[in-house]
Amino acid sequence: MAVQDLRDWIALMESAGELRTVRGADSDVELGVIVDQFQRRMELPALLFDEIKGYPKGFRVLANTLTSSRRIALTLRLPAETSKMELVQAWRQYAKQYPKIPPRWVSDGPVNENIRRGKDVDLTAFPAPTWHEHDGNRYIGTGCLVIQKDPDSNWVNVGVYRVAVHDQKIAGIYISPGKHGRLIMEKYWARGQDCPVVVSVGHDPMLFFVAGLEIPYSVGELDVAGGLKGEAVQIIEGETGLPIPATAEIVIEGRIPRDETRDEGPFGEWLGYYASGRSPAPIIKIDAIRYRNNPIIMGNLPGIPPNDDTYYRGFLRSAAVWEELQQAGIPGIKAVWAHEAGGSRMLLTIAIQQMYPGHSKQVGFAAGSCHAGAYANRITIVVDDDIDVTNDHQVWWALCSRMDPALDIEVVKRCWSTSLDPMSYPREKPVFNNRMVIDACRPWERLSTFPKVMEAGPELKRKVVEKWRSVLPEITD
Ligand SMILES: Cc1cc2nc3c(=O)[nH]c(=O)nc-3n(C[C@H](O)[C@H](O)[C@H](O)COP(=O)(O)O)c2cc1C
């Protein structure tokens, strides 16, 4: 089934048994609490909220979108049963070159079914959730696309930056320093101009997927999404001249002025803490809102990991770290996993086939220092390749049975961090963190004498499983 928009995606997930509809929830915190319970573990269905209290029937919110490996695989147009490690491998292959197909202009699209301009603009007409109990705003943009154009070139950047509802005609936007959207915005401001912006708040989740990635400066995410889909993303022109996904659910068009701010936040963030207080942030003055009949907001709820963000980013980061280790010329890497508990950044586990003395420590230091792995990392664990790095029990078993704390733990101080890390320092302007590398491989000098793992050999196991499966279906291969 070809997925062109969020509705096709929902239909696909419904047919795959991956979606549940919830009627009558309140978008003021209640909806967020429900979603958070669902994202406590992987493989629960995506949630489509309808008949939201106080809003017209049909005005919907989709959440818990990418918290199952089946949905992640289907979103990437891969077979539903692709395993976690196969997803890592698939992304490694894809990210080697990022094939691109430029977007295609079309004259019209479903997003034009309703157009509100000027005095008719009303951002509060949509059921934007207050996601967490102590959030300072309702947020219409969490799984959103923020579309801007570099004033010096034709480069169109798409990023995921949170968008708050201030009132009917004003939205708030938070873009961290260094993000491409911030650099573009500041270029307009330096010229004394407002920054034109388009925000899509419902679309094929593949577009969201790409927009949240650190795609290099001057590379267009719409082109990358086209490459990934295998066909051009269809776009239409709106008030600002910026491209608008033709099948988007709701699109906000406006300008970000330089000298006007409003207090925004706090907002519960991806590490599970209210990361910033309430402080002045840029605003979007809205010129127009377009939306489809019965529009759907695509939400993405940050929360205590695991959350919607950590599941799919885990395998993307794993692929990126693996690729960088390979490019650094380090042999023997068999698997990489960026664990959800660390927001898919802080906890890396690497499986290796040990090839020389010191190999395991080299891998640990390199993984926690390469570009994809360094930012906000806290713990890097290196294990032998008989350990499944995606299986917590196996990793803990390696830590308990193959690691000597006196020899195998290295602490590294004053590393690259973020103020979102509650343990970063100094407290006034947090930038550094301390981290550790744990070598949980069998000691190199005992490789041939280390006690044998007590498990039935593959041939014996195969025979026994074959013989007993009909009466003991739980017996595993
Ligand atoms: C769900 C989600 C929410 C995000 N929220 C923000 C945000 O509010 N502000 C921000 O600067 N980055 C946020 N990010 C991170 C950026 O989207 C990400 O770094 C992306 O690469 C930015 O695009 P850019 O590289 O074109 O700047 C978020 C990412 C995701 C997936």
Ligand as a Chemical Component Dictionary entry (heavy atoms), coordinates in Angstrom:
data_LIG
# 
_chem_comp.id                   LIG 
_chem_comp.type                 NON-POLYMER 
_chem_comp.pdbx_formal_charge   0 
_chem_comp.three_letter_code    LIG 
# 
loop_
_chem_comp_atom.comp_id 
_chem_comp_atom.atom_id 
_chem_comp_atom.alt_atom_id 
_chem_comp_atom.type_symbol 
_chem_comp_atom.charge 
_chem_comp_atom.model_Cartn_x 
_chem_comp_atom.model_Cartn_y 
_chem_comp_atom.model_Cartn_z 
_chem_comp_atom.pdbx_ordinal 
LIG C1  C1  C 0 10.122 15.099 18.620 1  
LIG C2  C2  C 0 11.256 16.062 18.491 2  
LIG C3  C3  C 0 11.181 17.300 19.101 3  
LIG C4  C4  C 0 12.228 18.208 18.972 4  
LIG N1  N1  N 0 12.122 19.441 19.541 5  
LIG C5  C5  C 0 13.079 20.363 19.326 6  
LIG C6  C6  C 0 12.919 21.707 19.772 7  
LIG O1  O1  O 0 11.928 22.073 20.397 8  
LIG N2  N2  N 0 13.916 22.583 19.508 9  
LIG C7  C7  C 0 15.047 22.214 18.844 10 
LIG O2  O2  O 0 15.901 23.059 18.622 11 
LIG N3  N3  N 0 15.231 20.946 18.405 12 
LIG C8  C8  C 0 14.272 20.021 18.621 13 
LIG N4  N4  N 0 14.426 18.748 18.142 14 
LIG C9  C9  C 0 15.680 18.348 17.511 15 
LIG C10 C10 C 0 15.760 18.772 16.058 16 
LIG O3  O3  O 0 14.571 18.521 15.352 17 
LIG C11 C11 C 0 16.865 18.016 15.352 18 
LIG O4  O4  O 0 18.087 18.345 15.975 19 
LIG C12 C12 C 0 16.922 18.302 13.869 20 
LIG O5  O5  O 0 18.041 17.696 13.313 21 
LIG C13 C13 C 0 16.983 19.780 13.625 22 
LIG O6  O6  O 0 17.008 20.041 12.259 23 
LIG P1  P1  P 0 18.263 20.812 11.661 24 
LIG O7  O7  O 0 19.408 19.838 11.756 25 
LIG O8  O8  O 0 17.828 21.078 10.259 26 
LIG O9  O9  O 0 18.438 22.033 12.491 27 
LIG C14 C14 C 0 13.381 17.840 18.240 28 
LIG C15 C15 C 0 13.445 16.588 17.633 29 
LIG C16 C16 C 0 12.389 15.715 17.733 30 
LIG C17 C17 C 0 12.480 14.383 17.011 31 
# 
loop_
_chem_comp_bond.comp_id 
_chem_comp_bond.atom_id_1 
_chem_comp_bond.atom_id_2 
_chem_comp_bond.value_order 
_chem_comp_bond.pdbx_ordinal 
LIG C1  C2  SING 1  
LIG C2  C3  SING 2  
LIG C2  C16 DOUB 3  
LIG C3  C4  DOUB 4  
LIG C4  N1  SING 5  
LIG C4  C14 SING 6  
LIG N1  C5  DOUB 7  
LIG C5  C6  SING 8  
LIG C5  C8  SING 9  
LIG C6  O1  DOUB 10 
LIG C6  N2  SING 11 
LIG N2  C7  SING 12 
LIG C7  O2  DOUB 13 
LIG C7  N3  SING 14 
LIG N3  C8  DOUB 15 
LIG C8  N4  SING 16 
LIG N4  C9  SING 17 
LIG N4  C14 SING 18 
LIG C9  C10 SING 19 
LIG C10 O3  SING 20 
LIG C10 C11 SING 21 
LIG C11 O4  SING 22 
LIG C11 C12 SING 23 
LIG C12 O5  SING 24 
LIG C12 C13 SING 25 
LIG C13 O6  SING 26 
LIG O6  P1  SING 27 
LIG P1  O7  DOUB 28 
LIG P1  O8  SING 29 
LIG P1  O9  SING 30 
LIG C14 C15 DOUB 31 
LIG C15 C16 SING 32 
LIG C16 C17 SING 33 
# 
